[in-house]
Amino acid sequence: MRRLLVVLALLVFPLTPASATPVAEPLVSGWTAPLSTKGRWIVDADGNRFRLKSGNWHGASGTWNGSGDQADNANHHAGENSNRIPLGLDRAPMASIISGFAELGLNSIRLQFSNQMIHDTVAVPDSAVAANPGLRGKTPLQVYDVVVEELTAAGFAVILNNHTATTRWCCGVDGNERWNTSQSTAVWESDWLFMVNRYKTNPRVVGADLYNEVRRNVFDDPNWGWGNDHDWFAASQHLGDRILTEANPNLLIVVEGINWTGIPVDGFPHDRPTLTPARGLSHTLVASNKLVYAAHFYGYTGPRHSGATGTGETTDPRYQDLSPSELVSELNRQAFFVSGEEGHFTAPVWISEFGVGGREETGALPRAWYERFVDELIRTDADFAYWPLVGWHTNRTGNGWALLHWDSAGHRMALYDGDDWRAPAWTRLMNAPSRTGPVPSATVWKMLSPDHGDFVQSLRMRAAGDWDNGARKAACPDGLRLIGLAHTSNRALCTSGLAVSSAPYEVVKDERHVTTDWASGYTKLQCAPNHQVTGYAVRGARLSSILCTPTTQPLPTTGRTLWFDRSDNRPAQGGDFAPGHYKGQCTTTEYIAGIAFTTRAGASGTPDALLCRPLTR
């Protein structure tokens, strides 16, 4: 039935969205799409650093609290009824709203949507677009189209954000806890491919934020790497690869950490893992320069505090309760290590939500937290997105979290009106010294994790088909080479590779290329001269074959044997790609030419030694 709805939606709403009136002069300039990554930095098509100075324009994912008449504003978060479209279109012309974003110094917008919005064929009420009469009669998706077009015409980069499954306020126990809580994973992926294809011809639609604040529902937690249908690592990995291979290879793939696990009751295990699991298990997309990790921080939540008051509240400290040094320590542990350390997990970290109450916030703790958090964004030169940008006000009072507010008569209340305590910190954030200009290439580290199935990240090898039938296979992304292996667990590490030729690859399952006994008494799988190992296959735990890729340069044929069957034997670079297991890793000035293992009594055929050879003669 849902598949039929998708087909009908394609017929009613073609992939090319309705055009909007272009802005004469872009409000944001100085960058060229598409975006990609170099190490911890996001860069534009010219190789220049592009810092995401973003805000969240919410509403299309829903503001309804989940009970009562949806037409009654009182049943919407903070009394602000978005009517299933970006908030504020009833109160101000879209051009005025977008101009306000530019006044704040933003260059990018995180734009929320729900899966339900995609299939919603009911036109929005005329009252919902009173200040934008050209939107009358449009469905929420068609309004979203115009918003995307206007934002990008103004020069903003737009990151699509699948915020909820159903069009309602996030984020509690609300049926939107996981990507597949109230819908199947197949529908989630299909909807994403629909959205990406819909905006594929718009180069300033630069990213796909796959799902918002993955968290526990009543019955179970999400996890990171268990291989079941609650595995957020596997789900985001799979969808990210599908988007890049089936829809738009130019997009950034944004993966948020896990927002909450456990029961928020004192005495029961509970935690906010955020990005901590990535230290031991990180994503490797088929395009290794498209991954961005994301995290959310608010002062009223905490490392193990849900943010609730009353039911769901525990005695754990909130972030705003932490001392300055404690706050920095927690932020580093939960997220900033990703951009602050070098390893297989290294990527840009986008703090895609943070915020605080405005004029009516008099609490010393929230105010101090905001100042400290802004200081941390400055110190780490982080990418960020404020939540939210747009809100309502009545006689300059109301929810107050937004940076721009409009009343029912269209009068604006803005951050820089002179009475908002947040303005100096915001100015400090926007004007702080930040890396700009060209970003040099960095050493790439990526891990392979065929824990529960194939993990072939080479597009060339995907196109080649099954190169070791019945075995579980792993291969580095094109352009990278294998540099390390685990003795057990089947995981591996890839790094920047040598230039490869168009000559055929070779799958080696025997000792045909072994000329010297570099691992006496062990079975040795070895590449031919001038080939590097870029992948491998296993049957159970036993090594089955290696994938050898030819290089364009002659390679030395002498080297050393590196054993790792009884302890770790590796340099510090790259990070721990198989926690709790012995690992072997050649140096960055070497390549892997062969892998040795044994199946003698008591052994399981797992990798025991590497043949490491120098890259240059």
N, C-alpha and C positions, 0 to 999 in steps of 0.2 A: 504493500500500500504506500509506504513512504517513497519507494522507488518511483511509483506512478506519479506521486506528487512532484518529485524532482523533474520528471519528464514534462508534466504539465507546466511547471514553473518555467522551464526552458522555452516552452512554446509561448507562454504569456509574456515572459520577461526575457528577451533575447540577451545573449552574452554581452553585447555591446550596450552599455548603459546610455540613458538619454543624455544628450549634451546639455551643458549649462552655458550661460553667457560667460565668455572668457573675461578674466580680469585684464585690463589694459596693460598695466605694469605689475609684474610679480612683486608681492610684498616681501618675499624671501628670495634671495639670489645668492650666487656664489658657490653653487654646488652642481654637480652633474650626476645624474642617475645612470646606472644602478649603483646600489651600495653593496659593499662586501666587507670582509674583515682581514686585517693583518695582525696576527697575535691578539692582543687585547684591545686593539683599536678598530673602530668602524671607519672605513674610507669610502670616498666617492669614486666615480669612474676614472677620475684623473689621478687617483692615488693619494689625494689629500684627506687628512683627518676630517671626518664629519661627526661632530659631537651631537648626539640626540638631545636637544634642548626641547623637551616635549611637554605636552599637557594632554589630559584625558577629556575628550568631549563625549560625555556619557549620555545615555537616554535611549538609544536604539536597542540596547539589550534589556531595557525595561526598568521601570521605577516602582511598579506595583509591589506592595508588600506581601501579596499572596492570599489575602482574605478581604471580603467586602467588595462593594461595587467598584469596578475599575474606573468608572467615570467620576468617582468622588475623590477629589485631591487628597482628602484626609487619609485615604488608604494607600498613598504613595509615600516613598521615603522622603522624610522632611517636608511632606506636603507638596512636593514638586512633581507634578504629573507630566511626564515627557510625551505621553500619547504614542509610545512605541517608536519615537524618532529622536534624533539628537535634541537635547533640551534647549529651549529658548527660542525656537522658531515661531512660537506664537507671540513673542514679545519684541523681537528685534529682527531687522532684515539680516539675512545670512551674511551679506557683505560687511555689515557693521560688526557682527560677531567675529568674523574672520579677521577683520582689521584690528579688533581688540587683541587677538592672539599675537599679531605682529607687534603691537605696542608692548606686549610683555616680553618680547625678545625671543619668542619661540621660533623654531624652524621645522617642527614635526608634530604630528598629532596622532595619538593612539585613539582609534575610533572603534568603539564597541559595537558588536552586533550579537544577536542570539540566533540559534538555529531556527527557532520558531519564526523569527522575523523574515527569514529567507522564503518561507512558505506562506506567509501571511498575505492573503489576497484582499483583505478588507481595507478600503481606503481610509486614510486618517481623517478625523473630523476637520471640517473647515476651521474650527476654532483653534486647532493645534498648529495651524500655519497662518494665523491671522496676519502676521507681519510679513508673510511671504506668499501672497495670493497665487503666485505662479505654481505653487506646489499643491494646490487644491485638486482633489480627486486622485491623488497618487497613493499607492500602497507604501508601507514603511520601507520596503526595499527600493522602490523608485525614488523616494525622498533621500535615502542613503546614497543612491547613485549621484544625485545632484550635489549632495554635500561633498562626496569624494571629488567630483569634478571641480567644484568651486575651490576647495582647499588646494588641490594640486595646481589649478590654474594660477592660484596666488603664490605658488612656489613652495608650498609646504610639502614635506615628505609625509606620507600617510602609512601608518602601520595598522592593518586590519587586526582586530582583536576579538576572537570568539570568547565572549565574556560569560555567557550563559547558554544553556540549551533552551529553556523556556524564557519568554519575555517577562521577566520579573526581577526584582531587586536581588542583588547578590550581597553578602555571601554567608549563609548560615546552613542549617540543615533544611534545605529548600528544594531538593530534587535536582540541583545543579552542581552537586559536589564534585562529580567526576565528568569527564567527557562522555561517559557511557552510563550515567546513572539513570537518566530518563529517556535514553535513546541508545541505539546500538553503535558500536564503534564503526561499523560499515556506513551508517547514515552520517555520522560525524565526519568521516573521511570524504564521503561523497559531497556533502555540503561544502567542505573546504575547497575541493577541486572546482566546484561550481563557482564559488566566490573568487578564487584566484583567476580562473579563466575569464570571469566577468570583467575584471579590471586589468587583464594582461597587457592590453595595448596602452595603458597609462603608465609611463615609466616612473612617475613620482609616487605610485603605490609601491612601496619599497620593502614591505615586510609582512609576515604572517605570524601573529602572536597566537599560538595554537590553542591554549585554553587558560582560563583565569583561575588562580587560587585553588588548585586541585587539593581536595581535603576529604576527611572522613565523612561518611554518611552515618546513619543510625547503626548500621550493622558491621561495617568493615572499613579498613584504611586503604588508601592508595599505597603503592610501594614503588621502589626504584630497582628493578632488575630481577624480580621473582619469576617472571615468565608467565604469569596468569593474566586474567582479563582486567585486573586492577593495576597492572604494571604501567606506570606513567612513563618510565624511561623507554620501554619498548614501544608504547603507543605513539609517543612523540617522535621517536626515531623513525618508525615506519611511515608516519604521515609526512614528516619532513622530507624524507627521500621521495615519496610519491609526488609531493608538490614540485620538487626540483626536477624530477624526471618526466612527469606527465603533464605538468601545467605551466610552470614559469621558473626556469633555472636562474633567474636574476634576483629572486626574492631573498631577503634575510629570513631565516627561520628562528623565531623567538620561542625559547622553552623556559617557562617559569619553573621554579623549584616547587616542592611539595609544601603546601601552606600549613597543613595540620594533620597530625595523627594522634590517635588515642582519645580517651574520654577525659574532658576537662573537669575532673573532680579530684580534689586532694586525695592522695593515696593510690590513685590509678595512674598508670603510665600515660603520659601525653607529651607532645613535643611539636615544635615548629621546625621541621628539618631544613626548609628552604633549599639551598643549593649544596648543603654539606654532603649528600650522597655522591655528588659529581667528583669529589676528590678521589674516590676509588673506582667509579664507573661513570665515564663521560661519553657524550655523543660523538659519533664520527659520521657525518653526513657524506653522501656521494660527492658533494662539492664541499671540500673541507674549509672553505673560506666564507661560509654562509651562516654559521651558527652564532647566535647571540643568546646568552643566558639572562634571565630576568628575576627580580625579587621585589617584594613589597615590604615597606616598613611604615608603621604608624606608632606614635608615642603611646597610645592607649593599649596596644597589644604588647606582647613580650616574647622572649625566646621560648617560653613554655606557658604563656598566658594567652588565652583565646581572644582577649579584648572584651569579654562579656562583663556585665555588671549584674549581680544577682545570680540567676541560673547560668551555670557554665563558668562562673568566676572562681578562680583558685587563689591561693596565697602566693603564687609565683610572682616575681617582680615584672612590671611592665617596662618597656624600653625607657619610658620617661622617669622611672624610678632608679635607673642605673647611674652610677657616677660617670663622668666623662671617660675615664680610662676603661671602665667596664663596658660602656657602650661601644667604644672602638673595638674592644676585644670581641664582643659578640657579633658586631657587623662583619669583622674580618672572618670570624669562624663560619658564619652562616652564608656569606655571599662574596665579600670583597677579596677573598683569597683567589677567586677565579681570575680576576684581572690583575691581582697583585703578585702572583707567583707564576713561575714558568712550569708547565707540565702538560700532560695530555688533556687536562681540563681547561687550559687557558683559553679565554674568549672574552669579548666585551661583556661587561655586566651592565644591564640597563635597569635602574631602579624605576620600574615602570609605574609604580604608585608610591607616593608619599604625600602627606598633607597635614593640615592642622586647622582648627577653628580660627576665624578671623576676628573682626571687631569685638565680638561678644565673648571671646575667649580671654578670661582674666586669670586662669590658673597659672601659677608659677611653674609647675612641672611641665605642662604641655608647651608653654612658651620656651622654656629652657631647652627642652628636647628638640624643638624645631631649629633653634639657633645652632645647637650642637650637630644636628643632622646635616644642616646646610654646610657647616664647616667640614664635615666628613665628605660630602659630595665634592667640595672644593679641593680638599686634600688629596682625594683619590682621582680627581679629574674624571668623575664618573658620568655616564650618560643617565638621564633622568626624565621623569614625566610626572608632573604634579597632578594630584586628584583633588577636586575636579576643576575644570576651567569655568563652567557656566552654572549659575544658580539663579534663584529668585530672591527678591527682597520686597519688603513692604515697609515704607518709610525708613529705609536703611537698616532694617532688622530682618532676621530670618535665619536660615541654616548657617550661613556665613562662611562655610569652608571654601567656596569657589573664589576664584580671583576676579571674576567678572560677574556681576549680578544685574538683572533687569527686573523692574516692577511691571505690573499689568498694563501700565500706560506707556511702557517702553523707555522709562528713564533708567539710565545706567548708573550703577555704583561699581567703581573699579578700584583695583589695588592701589593706584597712585593718586587717589582723591585727597590724600593728606591725613586720613584718620585711621588707616589700617596699619597695625603694629608690625605686620609681616613685610612691609615694603622694603625697609633697609636690608633685611637678610636676603630678600629676593634680588635686590639690586647687587648685593655683594656676590651672590651666586652667578648672576648673569654676566657680571663684569670681571670676575676673577680670572687671573692668568690661566690659560688652558693650552694644551698642545694644539698646534695648527700646522698646516702645510703638509708637505709630502711625508709619508710614513715609510721607512725602509722595510724591506722584506725581513721577516723574522724566521727563526727555526720553527718548523711546524712539528708538533707532537700530537699524535692521534692514536687512540687505542682501538683494538679489535676485540669484540666480546661475543664469540659464537656460543654463548652459554646455553641457549635453548634452540638454536637453529643456525642456518647460514647467516654469515655476516660479511657478504661480498660487497664492498663499497667501491670497487672499480667498475666504472661504466663499461669499459672495454670487456671485462670478464663477464659482466651481466649479459652483454650482447652475445658473448660467445656460447652461452648455455652452460649446461652442467659439465664441469670439467673433471669431476670425480664422483661418478654416480653412486649414491647411497651413503656418501660421506658428508660430514658437516664441514662447510667450507668458510674460509675467511680470507679476505684480500684487502690490501690497503687501497685507499682512493688513488686514482690515476695521478701520477706525479710524485707519489710517496713510495718509500721502500720499507721493508720490515727491518727493524733494528733490535727488537727484543722479544723474548718468548718466556712464558711461564712453564715451570717444570710440570706442574699440574694446573688444572682449571681451564686450559686451552686458550687463555687470553694472550694478547700480543700487543706490541707497541710499534707504531710506524713513525717515520720522520721524513724530512725533505729528501727527495730522491734524486738520482742521476737522470739525465736526459735519456729517454728511451727511444728506440728505433721502431719503425713500423713492421719489422720482421716478426714472424710468429713467436708467441710465447711458447713455453714448454712446460708440461706437467711431468714431474719426475717422481717415479714410484720405486726406483731401484738404484743400484750403485753404478750405473752405466758411465757416469762422469768422474768417478773416484779414481784418482791416480796415485795418491799417497794415503797411508793409513793414519789419518789425523785423529781418530778416536778408536784405538785398538779394542777389538772385541765388541764393538757396537755397530749396528746398522747405520749407514751413512747415506742420506739423500743429499745430493750435491748438484748444483747447477753447472752447465757448460761454461767454458771461459766467456768472459764479457757478458755475463748475465748476473742479475741480482735477484734475491728472493723477495717477492712482493706478496706472497700469500701461501696458504697451507690448508690441508684438510685433515680431519681426524675421524676415526670410527670409534665411538665411545670416547675413551681417553687416548687411544693409540694414534700416533702420527701415521697418516695414510699416504700423503703426497705433499710435495712442495711445488709452488708456482714460480717459475723462473722467467723473468722478463729481460729481453736483450737491451743493452745500453748502446748509445752512440759513440762511446769512447772506449778505448782499450783499458782493461782493468788488470791489476796485478794478479798473479796466480799463486803467490805465497801468502801465508797468513798464520794465524794462531788459533789454537783450540781453547774455547772458553767454556769451562764446566760450571753447571749451576744445579746439579742434582742433589746437593747436600747443603747448600746455602745460597743466599743472594750473591750474584757476581755481576755487578752493574755499576756504571757511574751514576752520579746524583741526578743528572738531567732526565726530564721526561715524566717524573712522578711515578708513584706506585700504581702500576696498571693491573696488578693482581694481588690485592692485600691478603696476607696470610699464606702466600705461596712463594716458593723459591722462584727466582727469576734470573735470567741471563740476558745481558744487553751489550752489544758492541758499542764502541765509542762513536762519536759523530764523524770521525775521520776514517771510519771503516764501513764495510758493507757485509751483509750475511751472504755467504756463498754456499752454505750447507748446514744441515741439522742432523744430529746423531741421536739415536735412541736404542733401547734394548728391550727384547721380549723374553729374556731368560727368566728362569723361575723366580717368582717374587716381584718381577717388574711388570709394568702395565703398558709399556711402549710409549710413554710420554717423553717429550724432548728432554735430553740430558746435557747436550753440548751444542755450541754453535761454532762454525768455521768463520772467523772474522778476518777479513782481508782489507788492506788499505785501499782507499779510494783512488789514490794516485800512485804512480810508479816512483 
